[in-house]
Amino acid sequence: MHQSTQHRSHCDPGSWDGQIKLWKLDQKLKSFSLVGCLNAPGVINSIQLLSVPKGVTYSWGETNKDSVLLVAGVGRETRMGRWIVVKESGSFNGSLSFILPPRT
């Protein structure tokens, strides 16, 4: 499952190869280009993208300008069955959170 923040041209599909790949849609809506990858051991079962309110101050002292919070539900197997089981070290059942910087 994937939900995107409003007015964004990014796609963040789930996978089981240990990474969440961040893709950007071109302005003509005809192709994608890879923006980056995030390490996420296990099977990605869900992804949520949330806008962080402007002016929020993070615990490390930085103030948010236009960040996006990516939350991924990960597991050792798929949410709806055991047709893929990841046994690599580091895979776990839980969630991961990433703060994505503003677009440039």
Helices and strands as residue ranges (DSSP letters): E 2-3, E 10-11, E 19-25, E 32-39, E 43-51, E 68-75, E 94-100
